Amino acid sequence: MGFDHTHSTPATCAVSDKLGRPLHDLRISVTDRCNLRCTYCMPEEHFGDKYPFLQRRDLLSFEEIVTVARAVASMGGVKLRLTGGEPLLRKNLSVLVAMLHDIPGIDDIALTTNGILLPQFAQELRDAGVRRVTISLDSLNEATFAKISGRPIKPTSVLEGIDAARAAGFGAVKVNAVIQKGVNDEDIVPLAAQFRGTGVVMRFIEFMDVGTLNGWNRKNVVTGAEMVARISERYPLEPIAPNYHGEVATRYRYTDGQGEVGFIQSVSQPFCGNCSRLRLAPNGELYTCLFGNQSHPLKPLFEDGADEDAVRDHIHSIWSGRKDRYSEIRTEHSASANRVEMYHIGG
C-alpha cells in the first residue's frame, strides 16, 4: 500500500464552529499509557505504578476509531495525527494506520511519539501509510533528559528512533522539545545544532499549562522570541512563511541554508484563531481544545449501536457549537481546575 495515495472525495457536510473555524484535523490518542514519565505531561508523583490507566475494554476499538475518522473526513477533516500516551504501546498500530489510510478524503496521517520504540516499528508504520513523524526530545544532556523523562534512559535511545524514522523514509521527520526555564533552556542551541543540515526540523515549544498536574508557572516559560534570539546569536535565522493557513509553528530558516526550525508559542503568541483541531481520547471522549475541561463521550453512542451517520451528526453538533479560545484568554482561566491532562489527548 503506497502511502502517497490521496483521495479527492469532497466533504459532504463541511462544518465551522462559532468563530468560523473549520474542522480540518483529528488528533487520535490511541492509549493513555506511556513508557516515560515526563514532568510536563505525566509526572511520576501522580502517575506511579498503581495509577489506574484505562483497561483494554475501555478503549475505542480500531473499527470505532475508523468510524470517527470517516465522519470527520466527511466534514472536511483531511489530516489525522496518532498520539498517546505513547502510541507505539497500542498493539497492532500499523493495522489501524492501514484502515485509516483507506478512508476517502484523508490526505495525511502523522504520528507523535517519544521515539524509543521506533527502531522496532518505523518501517511497518511507514509502509502502512504514516506520512510524517514527530519525535519528542527535550535534552541531549543525559542527566537533564533523565530528570525530565522520569526514567533512567538516555537521549541516545531517542536519537536511535530518529535515525530509524529517517531510514524508513517518512515524508517529514520533526523533533519537538518543550523548553522550561532553569530546566532545559541551556539545551536550545545544542538541540538546534544537532539537527542543522540534516533535513530534520527541530521545533521548540513554550511550556504550556496543559492539565493541572505539571506545576506550570508563567515564570518558567521561555518565549519563542527568546529562543529565536538565542539561536540567532550562534546561527542567524530569518522568518519564512507558513506551509499552510493555520500552521501551529512559526517557521524560521538558517540564513546559511542549513535547514529550518520552528517555534510553537501557545503562551506568548496564541493561535486559537486558526485552530482547526478536534481531539479524540482513547476512551472515546472528544475534546474541542487542548486545554478543555469538558468532554463529549462517544462510547455511549457506539454501545447503543449508532452508525456512522449518527456519529457524524453528533460530531457536527459538537463542532458547530465550539467557541474555545483558552490561550487567548489564559489570564482569566490560568487557575481553572479539571482541565484534561496532556497524556490523555496527546498534546
Backbone torsions as a table, in degrees:
resi	resn	phi	psi	omega
1	MET	NA	114.7	-177.7
2	GLY	-77.7	131.8	-174.2
3	PHE	-76.1	-13.6	-177.0
4	ASP	-82.8	-7.3	-179.4
5	HIS	-66.6	127.0	177.9
6	THR	-121.1	165.3	-176.3
7	HIS	-118.1	151.2	-177.2
8	SER	-118.9	14.2	179.7
9	THR	-60.6	124.7	-177.5
10	PRO	-71.7	154.3	175.7
11	ALA	-64.0	139.1	-177.8
12	THR	-91.6	-22.3	-177.4
13	CYS	-152.2	62.1	-179.1
14	ALA	-52.5	143.3	-174.2
15	VAL	-134.8	143.7	172.8
16	SER	-123.5	155.9	-179.2
17	ASP	-88.9	-172.0	-175.9
18	LYS	-62.6	-21.6	-179.1
19	LEU	-103.8	14.0	176.3
20	GLY	79.7	14.7	-178.4
21	ARG	-90.9	126.9	-179.7
22	PRO	-76.5	159.4	172.4
23	LEU	-86.5	114.2	-172.5
24	HIS	-124.1	-29.4	-173.2
25	ASP	-130.1	141.6	171.3
26	LEU	-121.8	122.6	176.2
27	ARG	-102.0	121.4	-172.5
28	ILE	-110.5	109.8	173.9
29	SER	-86.7	117.7	-173.3
30	VAL	-94.4	-11.6	176.9
31	THR	-160.3	151.7	175.3
32	ASP	-97.7	1.8	-177.9
33	ARG	-89.4	152.2	178.4
34	CYS	-148.3	152.7	177.7
35	ASN	-94.3	4.5	171.6
36	LEU	-122.4	171.5	177.6
37	ARG	-134.8	59.8	-175.9
38	CYS	-60.8	137.7	-171.5
39	THR	-64.6	-28.0	-177.1
40	TYR	-90.5	-0.3	-175.6
41	CYS	-130.5	-54.6	-174.2
42	MET	-137.2	65.3	-174.2
43	PRO	-59.8	137.7	-174.6
44	GLU	-54.5	-35.8	-176.9
45	GLU	-65.8	-20.7	178.0
46	HIS	-104.4	-20.3	-174.1
47	PHE	-126.4	58.3	-179.5
48	GLY	-80.4	-167.9	-174.7
49	ASP	-60.2	-26.0	-175.7
50	LYS	-99.2	8.8	-179.0
51	TYR	-66.2	133.4	-176.2
52	PRO	-82.7	79.9	175.3
53	PHE	-67.9	164.0	-179.3
54	LEU	-60.9	141.2	173.5
55	GLN	-83.6	161.1	-177.5
56	ARG	-54.5	-39.6	-178.1
57	ARG	-65.6	-20.0	-178.9
58	ASP	-84.7	-15.1	-176.7
59	LEU	-81.1	149.0	169.6
60	LEU	-63.9	142.3	174.1
61	SER	-74.7	165.3	176.4
62	PHE	-58.3	-41.0	-179.0
63	GLU	-62.8	-39.8	179.0
64	GLU	-67.7	-40.6	176.9
65	ILE	-60.9	-43.7	179.8
66	VAL	-62.7	-38.7	178.0
67	THR	-60.7	-43.3	177.8
68	VAL	-63.5	-44.6	-178.8
69	ALA	-64.3	-40.0	177.6
70	ARG	-62.6	-41.5	179.4
71	ALA	-62.5	-44.7	179.4
72	VAL	-64.7	-40.3	178.6
73	ALA	-60.7	-36.1	-179.2
74	SER	-70.8	-14.4	178.9
75	MET	-103.9	10.9	176.4
76	GLY	107.2	-1.3	177.8
77	GLY	-74.3	121.0	-176.8
78	VAL	-116.5	-9.3	-175.6
79	LYS	-122.2	133.4	176.0
80	LEU	-119.2	144.3	172.6
81	ARG	-133.6	127.0	178.1
82	LEU	-93.0	128.2	-177.3
83	THR	-136.4	-169.4	176.7
84	GLY	-144.7	-142.4	19.1
85	GLY	30.2	-155.3	174.5
86	GLU	-102.8	107.8	-172.1
87	PRO	-61.4	-25.9	-178.4
88	LEU	-72.5	-5.3	173.4
89	LEU	-81.8	-13.0	176.6
90	ARG	-79.4	122.8	-176.2
91	LYS	-63.3	142.7	175.2
92	ASN	59.4	38.1	-176.9
93	LEU	-60.4	-34.3	-179.1
94	SER	-65.0	-27.0	175.4
95	VAL	-64.6	-44.1	177.1
96	LEU	-62.6	-42.5	179.8
97	VAL	-57.6	-45.9	-179.5
98	ALA	-62.1	-38.7	178.3
99	MET	-65.0	-42.0	179.5
100	LEU	-68.5	-35.9	-178.3
101	HIS	-62.6	-25.9	-177.9
102	ASP	-84.4	-1.4	-177.6
103	ILE	-76.1	125.4	176.4
104	PRO	-59.8	133.6	178.0
105	GLY	99.1	-20.1	179.5
106	ILE	-80.9	118.7	-177.0
107	ASP	-102.0	-15.4	-170.2
108	ASP	-153.4	128.6	173.8
109	ILE	-123.1	123.2	-179.0
110	ALA	-121.9	165.9	-177.5
111	LEU	-136.4	135.4	171.2
112	THR	-112.9	128.9	-172.9
113	THR	-149.4	160.5	172.7
114	ASN	-83.5	-4.1	170.0
115	GLY	86.1	-13.0	-171.7
116	ILE	-64.6	-33.8	-178.7
117	LEU	-96.4	2.1	-177.8
118	LEU	-61.9	-35.7	177.6
119	PRO	-56.3	-28.3	-179.6
120	GLN	-82.7	-33.6	-168.3
121	PHE	-118.6	-8.6	-170.7
122	ALA	-56.4	-48.7	-173.8
123	GLN	-66.4	-41.3	-179.0
124	GLU	-69.0	-31.8	177.1
125	LEU	-69.5	-41.3	176.7
126	ARG	-62.3	-43.7	-179.5
127	ASP	-66.2	-31.6	-178.3
128	ALA	-76.7	-22.5	176.8
129	GLY	135.6	3.3	174.5
130	VAL	-70.6	126.0	-177.4
131	ARG	-92.7	-36.2	-173.1
132	ARG	-136.2	151.5	178.6
133	VAL	-135.2	138.2	175.6
134	THR	-118.7	129.6	-173.5
135	ILE	-120.9	134.1	-178.8
136	SER	-87.2	129.6	175.8
137	LEU	-150.7	107.3	-171.7
138	ASP	-94.9	-10.5	179.4
139	SER	-166.4	149.0	172.3
140	LEU	-96.9	-9.6	178.9
141	ASN	-81.9	126.9	-173.9
142	GLU	-60.1	-44.1	-178.3
143	ALA	-66.9	-43.6	179.7
144	THR	-65.5	-42.7	-180.0
145	PHE	-61.7	-43.9	179.8
146	ALA	-64.0	-38.1	179.9
147	LYS	-65.5	-45.6	-178.1
148	ILE	-70.2	-43.3	-174.3
149	SER	-77.3	-15.6	178.5
150	GLY	70.3	14.8	-178.7
151	ARG	-140.6	149.1	179.4
152	PRO	-77.7	68.3	-176.5
153	ILE	-129.1	150.6	-174.8
154	LYS	-101.4	152.1	178.3
155	PRO	-60.7	-20.8	177.4
156	THR	-61.5	-27.4	177.3
157	SER	-64.4	-37.6	177.7
158	VAL	-74.2	-40.7	178.8
159	LEU	-59.9	-36.3	176.4
160	GLU	-65.6	-36.0	176.1
161	GLY	-66.0	-38.9	177.3
162	ILE	-63.8	-42.6	177.4
163	ASP	-61.3	-39.7	179.2
164	ALA	-64.9	-38.4	178.9
165	ALA	-65.8	-41.6	178.8
166	ARG	-65.1	-40.2	-179.5
167	ALA	-67.6	-30.5	-178.2
168	ALA	-74.0	-16.6	174.5
169	GLY	84.4	32.2	174.6
170	PHE	-61.5	151.7	-179.9
171	GLY	-63.4	-29.2	177.2
172	ALA	-151.7	139.8	173.0
173	VAL	-123.2	122.2	178.5
174	LYS	-122.3	152.3	178.0
175	VAL	-122.4	128.9	179.8
176	ASN	-108.4	139.5	172.5
177	ALA	-131.0	126.9	172.5
178	VAL	-87.7	120.7	-173.6
179	ILE	-102.4	127.9	177.7
180	GLN	-123.1	131.3	-179.1
181	LYS	-61.3	130.8	178.9
182	GLY	79.7	-1.5	179.3
183	VAL	-111.7	-59.0	-178.9
184	ASN	-140.4	21.0	179.2
185	ASP	-69.2	-17.0	175.1
186	GLU	-74.1	-9.6	-179.2
187	ASP	-89.9	-4.7	-174.0
188	ILE	-58.7	-54.7	-177.8
189	VAL	-67.7	-44.4	177.5
190	PRO	-59.3	-38.5	177.7
191	LEU	-66.2	-42.1	176.9
192	ALA	-59.4	-44.3	-178.3
193	ALA	-64.6	-36.9	-177.3
194	GLN	-57.4	-36.6	-172.4
195	PHE	-111.5	0.9	173.8
196	ARG	-58.8	131.6	174.7
197	GLY	77.1	5.0	-177.5
198	THR	-98.9	-13.2	-172.7
199	GLY	89.5	-12.3	175.2
200	VAL	-83.9	132.4	-179.6
201	VAL	-93.7	117.6	176.6
202	MET	-86.0	132.5	179.1
203	ARG	-127.9	135.5	-178.2
204	PHE	-109.6	131.6	-173.8
205	ILE	-115.2	130.0	173.3
206	GLU	-65.3	138.5	177.2
207	PHE	-59.7	121.1	-173.9
208	MET	-112.5	157.7	178.9
209	ASP	-90.9	54.7	175.5
210	VAL	-76.5	131.4	-177.2
211	GLY	70.5	-161.2	-176.7
212	THR	-132.9	7.8	-170.7
213	LEU	-112.9	-0.1	-172.1
214	ASN	-98.0	9.6	175.7
215	GLY	67.2	30.8	-176.5
216	TRP	-62.6	138.4	174.1
217	ASN	-145.9	132.8	-177.9
218	ARG	-56.8	-27.6	179.7
219	LYS	-64.1	-20.9	-178.9
220	ASN	-91.7	4.1	-179.1
221	VAL	-86.5	127.1	168.6
222	VAL	-98.6	117.3	-174.3
223	THR	-72.3	158.5	176.6
224	GLY	-57.6	-39.4	179.8
225	ALA	-61.4	-40.6	177.3
226	GLU	-63.6	-40.3	-179.1
227	MET	-66.8	-42.3	176.9
228	VAL	-58.1	-44.1	-178.3
229	ALA	-63.1	-41.7	-179.3
230	ARG	-63.6	-46.3	-178.6
231	ILE	-66.6	-40.3	-176.8
232	SER	-63.5	-26.7	177.2
233	GLU	-61.5	-35.0	-179.4
234	ARG	-95.3	-45.0	-176.6
235	TYR	-130.3	99.7	-176.1
236	PRO	-53.9	137.8	-177.9
237	LEU	-119.6	156.2	170.9
238	GLU	-139.7	142.6	-177.8
239	PRO	-69.2	149.1	174.5
240	ILE	-132.2	161.4	-174.8
241	ALA	-69.5	152.5	176.1
242	PRO	-63.7	155.0	177.2
243	ASN	-69.1	-30.3	-177.4
244	TYR	-159.2	160.3	179.2
245	HIS	-61.8	130.8	179.0
246	GLY	88.2	6.8	178.4
247	GLU	-60.3	135.2	-174.1
248	VAL	-71.4	-43.5	-175.4
249	ALA	-84.4	138.0	168.7
250	THR	-81.7	127.8	-171.4
251	ARG	-100.4	141.0	172.5
252	TYR	-134.4	154.3	173.5
253	ARG	-124.9	154.1	175.1
254	TYR	-72.5	134.0	-177.0
255	THR	-67.1	-17.1	178.0
256	ASP	-91.6	9.0	174.0
257	GLY	82.9	14.5	-175.8
258	GLN	-92.4	32.4	174.3
259	GLY	104.3	-162.4	-175.9
260	GLU	-137.8	164.0	173.1
261	VAL	-133.2	159.4	179.3
262	GLY	-129.8	157.8	-178.7
263	PHE	-134.8	123.6	-179.8
264	ILE	-104.4	110.6	-164.8
265	GLN	-118.0	58.6	-175.8
266	SER	-63.7	-26.1	-177.7
267	VAL	-86.7	-51.3	-174.1
268	SER	-84.4	-28.0	179.5
269	GLN	-138.3	76.0	-176.2
270	PRO	-57.1	145.0	-179.3
271	PHE	-121.1	30.8	179.7
272	CYS	-55.9	-35.8	-174.6
273	GLY	-59.6	-23.1	-179.6
274	ASN	-110.5	8.0	-172.6
275	CYS	-72.1	122.5	-177.4
276	SER	-123.3	26.5	-170.5
277	ARG	-107.2	129.8	171.5
278	LEU	-108.5	139.9	-175.2
279	ARG	-118.4	132.2	179.3
280	LEU	-111.9	116.8	178.6
281	ALA	-78.5	161.3	-174.8
282	PRO	-62.7	-23.4	179.4
283	ASN	-93.6	9.9	175.8
284	GLY	91.7	9.0	176.5
285	GLU	-85.0	134.5	176.8
286	LEU	-97.7	139.1	175.4
287	TYR	-126.7	136.0	-179.4
288	THR	-96.9	4.8	179.2
289	CYS	-154.4	142.3	176.6
290	LEU	-58.9	-29.7	-178.3
291	PHE	-102.4	24.9	-173.3
292	GLY	-68.8	148.2	173.0
293	ASN	-119.8	7.0	176.6
294	GLN	-128.0	128.6	177.6
295	SER	-109.0	160.2	178.1
296	HIS	-123.9	98.4	-173.8
297	PRO	-71.4	133.4	175.8
298	LEU	-101.3	-19.4	-176.0
299	LYS	-54.2	-42.6	179.1
300	PRO	-60.1	-34.0	178.0
301	LEU	-63.6	-44.8	179.3
302	PHE	-65.6	-39.8	179.4
303	GLU	-64.3	-26.9	178.1
304	ASP	-88.7	4.1	176.7
305	GLY	82.8	21.6	-178.0
306	ALA	-61.7	140.5	177.0
307	ASP	-91.4	-179.0	-176.3
308	GLU	-60.9	-38.0	179.6
309	ASP	-61.0	-42.4	-179.4
310	ALA	-66.9	-39.8	178.0
311	VAL	-64.6	-42.4	179.3
312	ARG	-62.3	-44.3	-179.8
313	ASP	-61.6	-39.4	-179.8
314	HIS	-65.9	-45.7	179.6
315	ILE	-65.7	-39.1	177.6
316	HIS	-57.2	-44.6	-179.3
317	SER	-67.6	-36.1	178.5
318	ILE	-65.3	-49.1	-176.6
319	TRP	-68.5	-39.4	-177.5
320	SER	-66.1	-20.5	177.1
321	GLY	-96.0	1.2	-174.6
322	ARG	-71.2	136.7	175.6
323	LYS	-144.1	22.9	-179.1
324	ASP	-60.9	139.3	169.4
325	ARG	-158.9	53.3	-172.9
326	TYR	-54.5	-48.4	-174.2
327	SER	-64.3	-28.3	179.2
328	GLU	-75.3	-24.1	-177.6
329	ILE	-119.3	26.3	-173.3
330	ARG	-54.5	-35.2	-176.2
331	THR	-61.2	-29.2	179.8
332	GLU	-80.9	-22.6	-169.8
333	HIS	-121.8	8.1	-172.8
334	SER	-62.7	-21.2	178.8
335	ALA	-97.3	4.1	-177.7
336	SER	-61.2	138.1	-179.3
337	ALA	-95.8	168.1	169.3
338	ASN	69.3	23.5	171.6
339	ARG	-71.3	147.5	-179.6
340	VAL	-62.9	141.4	-178.9
341	GLU	-80.0	147.5	-174.4
342	MET	-58.9	-38.9	-175.7
343	TYR	-62.2	-20.9	-174.7
344	HIS	-84.1	-25.9	-178.2
345	ILE	-129.5	7.3	165.9
346	GLY	77.7	15.6	175.4
347	GLY	70.5	NA	NA
